[in-house]
Amino acid sequence: MSDRFESCANRTSIFLSRNLKITLAYDGADFHGWQVQPDKPTVQAALADAIERVTGERLLPQGSGRTDAGVHALAQVASCPIESPIPAVNLVTALNDVLPSSIRVNAVEETAPDFHARKSAKAKTYRYRIYRGDICPPFMARYVYHHPYPLDEPAMMAAANLVIGEHDFTSFAAADPEKDEEAGSNVRTINFSRWERRHGEELVYLVRGNGFLHHMVRNLVGTFLLVGKGTLDTTAFRRILEAKDRSAAGPTAPASGLYLVRVEY
């Protein structure tokens, strides 16, 4: 983490005036993910720059999770204690005036001092979009995974049901465990997991759970696609889930189709 930033978590409480909850949407195509990185454009760094320009305070807002390079968000949540007296409703306009057009602040709220965008989160919902048409419109190409080839969609829908409930998702976690912000256990509870057709040409995966491992949704989608291609059946998918072995599962689906839809508190 760059030493140019002051972590919100390390700010001395005696100077804390209020704690902000910032809800924002972004087109992730031009960013190297959420988390600040040296010499690379990230959403977290852009938001920090905007806050500094508006308030004069150099802070590092904490996100609900680290979306990867190319992943989009409809309602990412960030939190940060701040001293500026600017009203929350005015911060929405002020931040959007200085942020790049690919990032929009949808809401700013004052919240409890102990609220933390990641640690306080109870559930998240993700969406993955696959465009099934023969020709993907150029204005959609950055926001979907184009897969016009044959797929057994009912088989994929059946496989999606298998991950509902509490499971160890090691088979679908990234191989680099240091990326997992909740290190220690790969057990997560999935409340719903389903594929559905939308707008005729789109096959969309929706999943809600109490937490997600690094690359978990994209690895699930990559494995569901193997079921759709006939490489795996639902019995084999169940064995992969039970194996707790990343090498047993399918490839990581492209980032372009993934969206963080909602964070619940």
C-alpha positions as CSV (number, residue, x, y, z in Angstrom):
1,M,0.0,0.0,0.0
2,S,1.4,3.4,-1.0
3,D,2.7,5.5,1.9
4,R,1.0,8.5,0.2
5,F,-2.2,7.4,1.8
6,E,-3.3,7.5,5.4
7,S,-5.4,4.4,6.2
8,C,-8.8,5.2,7.6
9,A,-8.4,2.4,10.1
10,N,-5.3,4.2,11.6
11,R,-6.8,7.6,12.1
12,T,-6.8,8.7,15.7
13,S,-10.3,8.6,17.0
14,I,-9.9,12.0,18.9
15,F,-10.0,13.8,15.6
16,L,-12.9,11.8,14.1
17,S,-15.9,14.0,13.3
18,R,-18.0,11.5,11.4
19,N,-17.9,8.2,9.5
20,L,-19.0,8.1,5.9
21,K,-20.6,5.3,3.9
22,I,-20.1,5.9,0.2
23,T,-22.0,3.9,-2.4
24,L,-20.5,4.0,-5.9
25,A,-20.8,2.4,-9.3
26,Y,-18.0,2.0,-11.8
27,D,-17.0,0.6,-15.2
28,G,-14.0,-1.5,-14.2
29,A,-12.7,-2.0,-17.8
30,D,-10.0,0.7,-17.5
31,F,-9.0,0.0,-13.9
32,H,-6.6,-2.5,-12.4
33,G,-9.3,-3.4,-9.8
34,W,-10.4,-1.7,-6.6
35,Q,-7.2,-1.7,-4.5
36,V,-4.6,1.0,-4.8
37,Q,-1.5,-0.2,-6.7
38,P,1.7,1.7,-7.6
39,D,1.6,3.4,-11.0
40,K,-1.7,1.7,-12.0
41,P,-5.2,3.3,-12.1
42,T,-7.5,1.8,-9.5
43,V,-10.9,2.8,-8.2
44,Q,-9.8,3.1,-4.6
45,A,-7.0,5.6,-5.7
46,A,-9.4,7.6,-7.9
47,L,-11.8,7.9,-5.0
48,A,-9.1,8.9,-2.6
49,D,-7.8,11.5,-5.0
50,A,-11.3,12.9,-5.4
51,I,-11.8,13.1,-1.6
52,E,-8.6,15.0,-1.3
53,R,-9.5,17.5,-4.0
54,V,-12.9,18.2,-2.4
55,T,-11.9,18.2,1.3
56,G,-8.2,18.6,1.4
57,E,-7.9,15.3,3.4
58,R,-5.7,12.5,2.1
59,L,-7.5,9.3,3.1
60,L,-7.8,5.7,1.9
61,P,-11.5,4.7,1.8
62,Q,-12.0,1.1,2.7
63,G,-14.1,-1.0,0.2
64,S,-16.5,-3.9,0.9
65,G,-14.2,-6.1,-1.1
66,R,-11.4,-6.0,-3.8
67,T,-12.9,-6.3,-7.2
68,D,-10.4,-7.4,-9.7
69,A,-9.1,-5.7,-12.8
70,G,-11.9,-5.4,-15.3
71,V,-14.7,-6.2,-12.9
72,H,-17.6,-3.7,-12.6
73,A,-19.8,-2.6,-9.7
74,L,-23.3,-1.3,-9.5
75,A,-23.2,-0.6,-5.8
76,Q,-19.8,-1.0,-4.3
77,V,-19.6,0.4,-0.7
78,A,-16.7,2.3,0.8
79,S,-16.3,3.7,4.3
80,C,-14.0,6.4,5.8
81,P,-13.9,8.6,8.8
82,I,-13.5,12.2,7.8
83,E,-13.2,15.7,9.4
84,S,-14.6,17.8,6.6
85,P,-17.9,19.5,7.6
86,I,-19.3,19.4,4.0
87,P,-22.8,17.9,4.1
88,A,-23.1,14.3,2.8
89,V,-25.6,15.3,0.1
90,N,-23.2,17.9,-1.2
91,L,-20.3,15.5,-1.3
92,V,-22.2,13.4,-3.9
93,T,-22.2,16.3,-6.3
94,A,-18.7,17.5,-5.4
95,L,-17.1,14.1,-5.8
96,N,-18.8,13.3,-9.1
97,D,-17.5,16.7,-10.4
98,V,-13.9,15.6,-10.0
99,L,-14.1,11.8,-10.5
100,P,-13.6,10.2,-13.9
101,S,-16.8,9.6,-15.7
102,S,-16.3,5.8,-15.3
103,I,-16.9,6.2,-11.6
104,R,-20.1,7.7,-10.1
105,V,-20.9,8.2,-6.4
106,N,-24.6,7.3,-6.0
107,A,-24.9,8.1,-2.3
108,V,-23.0,9.4,0.7
109,E,-24.4,8.8,4.2
110,E,-23.2,9.5,7.7
111,T,-23.1,6.2,9.7
112,A,-22.1,4.8,13.0
113,P,-18.4,5.3,14.1
114,D,-17.8,1.5,14.1
115,F,-19.2,0.9,10.6
116,H,-16.7,-0.7,8.2
117,A,-17.5,-1.3,4.6
118,R,-16.0,-4.8,4.6
119,K,-16.1,-6.0,8.2
120,S,-19.7,-4.9,8.7
121,A,-21.0,-6.6,5.5
122,K,-23.6,-9.4,6.0
123,A,-24.1,-10.5,2.3
124,K,-23.2,-9.7,-1.2
125,T,-24.8,-10.3,-4.6
126,Y,-22.9,-10.7,-7.8
127,R,-24.0,-11.0,-11.4
128,Y,-22.2,-12.6,-14.4
129,R,-23.4,-11.8,-17.9
130,I,-22.8,-14.0,-20.9
131,Y,-23.8,-12.8,-24.4
132,R,-25.0,-15.8,-26.4
133,G,-25.6,-14.1,-29.8
134,D,-23.4,-14.7,-32.8
135,I,-22.2,-11.1,-33.0
136,C,-21.6,-9.1,-29.8
137,P,-22.6,-5.5,-30.2
138,P,-19.5,-3.3,-29.9
139,F,-21.1,-1.2,-27.1
140,M,-21.6,-4.4,-25.0
141,A,-18.2,-6.0,-25.5
142,R,-16.6,-4.5,-22.4
143,Y,-19.5,-5.5,-20.2
144,V,-20.2,-9.2,-21.1
145,Y,-18.4,-12.4,-21.9
146,H,-19.2,-13.3,-25.5
147,H,-19.8,-17.0,-25.8
148,P,-21.9,-17.8,-28.9
149,Y,-21.0,-21.6,-28.9
150,P,-23.4,-24.4,-27.9
151,L,-24.2,-24.8,-24.2
152,D,-26.5,-27.1,-22.3
153,E,-28.1,-24.3,-20.3
154,P,-30.4,-26.5,-18.3
155,A,-27.4,-28.6,-17.1
156,M,-25.7,-25.3,-16.0
157,M,-28.8,-24.3,-14.1
158,A,-28.9,-27.7,-12.4
159,A,-25.2,-27.4,-11.4
160,A,-25.8,-23.9,-10.0
161,N,-28.2,-25.4,-7.4
162,L,-25.4,-27.6,-6.0
163,V,-23.5,-24.7,-4.4
164,I,-26.5,-23.4,-2.4
165,G,-26.0,-23.8,1.3
166,E,-22.8,-23.9,3.4
167,H,-19.7,-25.3,1.7
168,D,-16.0,-25.2,1.7
169,F,-15.2,-23.4,-1.6
170,T,-11.5,-24.1,-1.7
171,S,-11.9,-25.7,-5.2
172,F,-13.1,-22.3,-6.5
173,A,-10.7,-20.0,-4.6
174,A,-7.7,-18.3,-6.3
175,A,-4.4,-20.1,-5.8
176,D,-2.9,-17.0,-4.1
177,P,-4.4,-17.2,-0.6
178,E,-2.9,-13.9,0.5
179,K,-5.6,-12.3,-1.7
180,D,-8.3,-13.6,0.6
181,E,-9.3,-10.8,3.0
182,E,-11.0,-13.3,5.3
183,A,-8.1,-15.8,5.6
184,G,-8.5,-18.8,7.8
185,S,-11.6,-20.5,6.4
186,N,-12.9,-21.0,2.9
187,V,-16.4,-21.9,4.1
188,R,-19.1,-19.7,2.8
189,T,-22.9,-19.8,2.8
190,I,-24.7,-19.3,-0.6
191,N,-28.3,-18.2,-0.3
192,F,-29.2,-18.4,-4.0
193,S,-27.4,-19.4,-7.1
194,R,-29.1,-19.5,-10.5
195,W,-28.8,-19.0,-14.2
196,E,-31.5,-17.2,-16.2
197,R,-32.1,-15.9,-19.7
198,R,-32.5,-12.2,-20.1
199,H,-33.3,-10.1,-23.1
200,G,-33.2,-13.1,-25.4
201,E,-29.4,-13.2,-26.0
202,E,-28.1,-13.0,-22.4
203,L,-27.4,-15.8,-20.1
204,V,-27.0,-14.4,-16.6
205,Y,-25.7,-16.0,-13.4
206,L,-26.9,-14.5,-10.1
207,V,-25.4,-15.5,-6.7
208,R,-25.8,-14.2,-3.2
209,G,-23.8,-15.2,-0.2
210,N,-22.4,-14.1,3.1
211,G,-18.9,-13.8,1.6
212,F,-16.8,-14.7,-1.5
213,L,-13.2,-15.8,-1.9
214,H,-10.9,-14.2,-4.4
215,H,-12.0,-15.2,-8.0
216,M,-14.7,-17.5,-6.5
217,V,-17.6,-16.3,-8.7
218,R,-15.4,-16.3,-11.9
219,N,-14.1,-19.8,-11.1
220,L,-17.6,-21.0,-10.5
221,V,-18.7,-19.6,-13.8
222,G,-15.8,-21.2,-15.6
223,T,-16.7,-24.5,-14.2
224,F,-20.4,-24.1,-14.9
225,L,-19.3,-23.5,-18.5
226,L,-17.6,-26.9,-18.6
227,V,-20.9,-28.4,-17.6
228,G,-22.6,-26.5,-20.3
229,K,-20.1,-27.8,-22.9
230,G,-20.6,-31.4,-21.7
231,T,-17.1,-31.8,-20.4
232,L,-18.5,-32.2,-16.9
233,D,-21.9,-33.4,-15.6
234,T,-23.5,-32.4,-12.3
235,T,-22.1,-35.5,-10.5
236,A,-18.6,-34.4,-11.5
237,F,-19.3,-30.8,-10.4
238,R,-20.4,-32.1,-7.0
239,R,-17.1,-34.0,-6.7
240,I,-15.1,-30.9,-7.6
241,L,-16.9,-29.0,-4.8
242,E,-16.1,-31.7,-2.3
243,A,-12.5,-32.1,-3.5
244,K,-11.3,-28.8,-1.9
245,D,-8.7,-28.6,-4.7
246,R,-8.5,-25.6,-7.1
247,S,-6.8,-27.7,-9.8
248,A,-9.9,-29.9,-10.0
249,A,-12.2,-27.0,-11.1
250,G,-12.5,-25.2,-14.4
251,P,-10.7,-22.0,-15.6
252,T,-11.4,-18.5,-14.3
253,A,-14.0,-16.8,-16.5
254,P,-13.1,-13.4,-17.9
255,A,-13.5,-10.4,-15.7
256,S,-15.6,-8.4,-18.2
257,G,-18.9,-10.2,-17.4
258,L,-18.7,-9.8,-13.6
259,Y,-20.6,-7.2,-11.5
260,L,-20.8,-6.5,-7.8
261,V,-24.5,-5.8,-7.6
262,R,-25.3,-5.2,-3.9
263,V,-23.7,-5.2,-0.4
264,E,-26.0,-5.8,2.5
265,Y,-25.5,-4.7,6.1
